[in-house]
Amino acid sequence: MPQRFIRLAAPLAALLGLLLVTGTPSASAAPAKPSVPAATTGPELPAPTGNRLVGSRTLHLKDTSRPDPWKPDTDFRELMATVWYPASRPSDRTAPFMSAQLSQAAFGTDALSTVRTHATVDAVPLPGRRPLVVLSPGFGMSRASLTALAEDLASKGYLVAALDHTYEAVVEFPGGRLEPCLDCTGQGSADVVRSRVQDLRFLLDRLTGPRSGFLVDRSEIAVAGHAIGGASAVEIAGQDPRVTAAVNMEGNFLTPPPARPLTRPVLLMGAQWPTADGTPAANWTERWAGFAGFKRWLSVPTAGHMSFSDAHWLYEQFDLTDVIPPVLVPAMFGTISGERGTEITRAYVGAFLDLQLRGVPSPLLDKPSARFPEVGFVRP
């Protein structure tokens, strides 16, 4: 990672912390989508590119097997997750992006509660067992920051679950209870990654269990994440045999390389990662050498750190300069638009997951594409 980015990342984490506190998809074409109930006001997330309706469900989870690592006086770990899935018909309620209360606590404005999504709450699911993709957000960020990617994958037939890592961001629990970000004083640490791995394993236990309410193809499970969530995705792929593949978007590796090579497929997507002279960054290069299976390293130099999440798109819709001031904009957002960042992320993450979980190849993973001239292949 370039030194200029390291210098910017710590202030951003402090801002995002301190300010936050004040079956398998069918190969046949699905029928055309019925209309989804209209939301109220506000900007609409980029529309999913698949041809299936999307439902969503919120999960309130308690892991009683361990105390909370960030609040030792709590003898269990409490988590919130959202699951998106292909639906046969919509419900009468459009899924909220986030509540006004959470928006106010996290961004200093309730405006983000007006964002319109493309899922409906507790919609009737399409029958069939589904590949599962679990998403982990960036440090200090809500699971809502990966909504556009989650909706897109669900519209293509995947079961998708995004997890809030409690006390690493402001998290809202049932009844409107808000828990603050207790660990948002820096960029994160190896301890954060290890805690996230436990969170993710617990979520996998719940979603693949006999009473989960979802039909998961247990042989086809991937974990993807943004920033430290991406580093955590690769970490769990090396520890949990249930994980088939991992996607790391912009995540600096904070744990030591494992003793044995990782044979699971890995996708790395980064912005501004090569050094000024074009040399790949040492952090990823070191870990890259230990990937013994299918692997791709994609570079999007015109993007920024936040371009692989909804944060970039949100910044262009709302005045969030109190959270991310102009001095951080070049590193956080680069020069592409938030919508283009979403398009690139969806295309390449989707292609990787289609190959690894469904066996569907894509030329996007083989060589540069005229459709996406911003994307280059790094081969250390």
N, C-alpha and C positions, 0 to 999 in steps of 0.2 A: 504494500500500500504506500503511495507517495507520502513523503513527510508532510506536505501541505495538507493532505487529507487527515493525517493523524492529528495535526494541530487543530483542525476544525471540528473533528469528530467529538472530542471531549467537551468543548463548549456546547455543541449541539445536544449531546446527551444530558448535560446539565440543564439546558433550556427545556428539553423535552421531559426532564424529571422535575426540576424545581417549578417550572411553569405549570406542569401537569398537576402538581400538588396544589398552588394558590389556585343374479347374475351379471356377468360381463356385458358391457354395452352391446346392443344389437348392431350388426353390420348393416342391416337394412335401414332405409330411411324411415324416420318417424313421421307421423302425420303432422300437418301444419299446426302451429301453435294456436290454441284459442286465445282470446284476449285476456290480459291480466288486469285485475281491478286497478283503476288509476289511483296514483298517490295524490298527495295534496299539492305542495308547491316545492320550489327549489330545483337545483340542477339534477339531471339524471345521469347515473353512472353509465359509462359506455355499455352498449347493449351486448349481451352474450352472443357468441357467433355460432353456437350449436342450435339444433332444431327441436330441442326438448324444453318444455316448461320447467321451471325451477321452484322447488319448495324449500322451506327452511324451518329448522326447529332449534330452540335454545335448550342447552343442557346445563343444569346446576349439579356439580359433582363434588363429592367429598372422599378424599383418600385418607381413610382412617388408619392406614398402615404406617404412617410416618408423621412426625410433627412438621409444621411449616418452617422451612429453612430461614425465612426472613423475619419471622415473628415467633421466636422460640416458646413464648407462653401459650401458643395455640398448639394443641396436641394432634391436630390433623390438618391436612392440606386441602383447601377449598378452592375450586376452579370453576370457571365458566367457559362454555364452548358453544359454537354455532355449527350446525350440520346443514349442508345444502345437498339436495338430491334431485334426480329427475322426477317430475310429477306428471300424472296422467290428466289432472285438471286442477285449476287454481282454487285456492280458498278465497274468501271475500275480504282478506286483509293483507295488504302489501307489507312485506317485512321492513321494519325500520332499519336505517343505516346505524343509528345510535340514538339514544334518548337525548332530549334537551338538557337534562341534568348532567349526563356524562359529557356531552359536548361542551357545556359550560365549564365543567371541572377540568377537562383535558385541554381545551383550546381557548378558554376565556370568552367564549361566545356560544350561544345555543344554536347558531346558524346551521351547524352540520347535521342537526336533527331533521332538516328539511331535504336532505339528499334523498333522491328517489332510487330505489333498488328495483330489481327485476324478479325477485322471488316473492312468493306469498307464504304466509305463516301456516304451518301444518297442512300444506296442500296434500292431496291424495297422491302417494308415491306410485310411480310405475312399478309393475312387478318385476322381479328378477334380482339376482345376486350381482353386486357391483364391486369393481375395484375401488379401493379406498385411498384417498390422498389426504394426509394430515398436514396442516399448515401451522407454522410458528412465526409470529410477527417479530419485527425488529425491537430492539431494546427501547423501553419507554413507550412502545406503541400498542394500540389496541388491536384485537383480532379483527376489528372492522376494517383495518387498513389493508386487508387482503380480500375484501369482498368482491371486487371486480374479477379477480382471478378465480375465486371460488365459484362464483355464478357461472363463469364461462365453462369451467370444467364440468360442473353439474349439468349444464345444458348439452354437453357432449356425452353424458351417460355415466359420469363418475359420482361416487359418494365422496363428499368433501367435508372435512371438519377442521375448523380453525379454533385455536385455544388461546385464551388469555392466561398469562403467567402472573398470578396474583402477586402484588407488591413490587412487580417490575414495571407496572403501569397503573394508572387509575383504572379500577375494575368495578363495574356495577353488578350487584347481586339482586336477587328477587326482593321486591318491596322497596326498591330504590336505594338500598344501602350501598354507599360508595366506600371502597377501600383504597387508600392512597398508595402512591408509588414510594416505597420505603428504600429502594435500592437504586434510585436514579441519580447517582452522584458522579457517574463516569461512563465509560463505554461498555461496562460489563466485565466479566471475569470468567476464569475457568470454572469457578463455583457456580456461576449463573448457568453455564452450559450443562454442567452435571445435574443441576436441579431441573433444568428443562427436559433433559433426557428422562428423568423420573416422571415428570408431568406427562410427557408424550407416551411413555410406556403405560402409564395408568389409563390414559385416554384410549389407547389401543386395546387394553384389557376390557374396558367398558364397551367399546364399539364392536368388538369381536365376540363378546360374551353372549350367552344364550338368551338373555333378556334385554338386549340392547334396543330392540325395536327396528333394527336395520339389518338387511341381508348383505353381508360383506363376503367378498371372495377373499378368503384368508391367505391365498397364495399370491395375491396381487395387491400389495400395500406399498405405498411410497410416502416419504416425508419430505416436505419442501419448506423453505423458510426464507425470510428476508433478514439480512444483517446477522445478528447473533442467532436468530432463528434458523438461518441457513447453515451456520456452523453447527448448531445443535442437530439439524437434520442429518448431516454427515456423521456426526458423533453417534447418533442412535443407530444408523445403518451399520456401523461397525460393532455394535453390541447386541442388537436385538435381531434374531434370525427371521422374525416376521417381516422385517422391512426389506422390500425387494430393490428399491432404488432411492436415491437422495438427490435433492436439488438445493444448491446453495446460491442465493442471489445476494451478492455484496457482503458476505459474511467473513470477517477476519477470523482465522482459526486461533483459538485461545488456549486450547488444551494441547499437551504434547502429542506428537504423532504416535499412533498405536504401534505396538511391537511387530504386529503382522500386517501385511498388505491388506487393503480393503478390496474384496473381490466384487462387491455390489456396484452396479452402475452409478456414476456420479455425473451430474451436470453442474458446472460452475458458470454463473453469469455475473459479469462485473462491469462497472463503469469507472473510467479513470484509474484502472488498476496498474497498467504498465507504467514504468517510470518514464521520465521525460525523454530518455534516449531510446525508448522502445523495449527496454528489458523487462520481462514479466516480474511482478512483485515477488519478493522472496517468500512471503508468508504462504501464498498459494503455491508457488513453485515447489517448496519443500513438501507440502502435503500431496501435491500432484504426483510426485514420484512414488508415493505409496498407494496410488490407486491402480489396482491390478486388473480391474474389469473394464467394461465399456466406459469411456470418459470423454467429455467434451468441455472445453474452456472457451466460452464466448465473451468477447469484449465489445462493449458499446461505448466508445469514448465520448460521444456527444451526450450521453445520459449522465445522470447524477446518482448519488447514493439512494435517493428516495424514488427514483424513476421506476423501480420494480415493485412499488406498492402504490396504494391509492393516495398516499400523501402528496405526490407530485400533482396529480389531477386536482385534489382538494385545494392545494395552494393556489391554483389558477382560478378556482371558483369563488374563493372567499379571501378576505383580508386576514391573513395569518402571520403578518409581519411581527406581531408581538411574540410569536412562538418561534418562527424561523426568520430572523432579520435579514435584510438584503445582503449583508456581508457574507452570509452563508449560502446564498442562492446558487452561485456557480458550482460549488461542490455538491450541494444537495440535489440540484435539478439539471445541471448541464445546460445544453442549448436546445434540446428537443422538447416537444410539448408533452404534457402529461398523458394526453390521449395516445400519442405515438408510443410513449413508454409502455402504456398498458397493452397496446397492440403487439409490440415486440415481445413482451413478457408472456402474454397469452400464447403467441404463436410458437415460441421455442420451448417453453415449459410444456405446453400441450403436445408438441411433437415428441419430446423426450418421453413423456408419460405414455403416449400412444405406443411408442416402440417398446418400452420396458414392461408395461402392464398389459398391453393388448397385442403385441407382436406386429404392429402396423408401422412399416418404415416410412421415413420422410426424408426427402432430399435436403431439407433445412439443416439436418444434422451432419451432412456429408461435405458441404462446401458452401462458400458465400452465395447469397441469393440476391438476385436483382430486386426482389420484393422488399428486401431489408438491407439496403447498402450500408446502413449504420453498423451492422453486426459483423465483427471479424472473428476469425478463429485464432486462438493463441496456442502455439505448440512449443512449449519450453524445450 
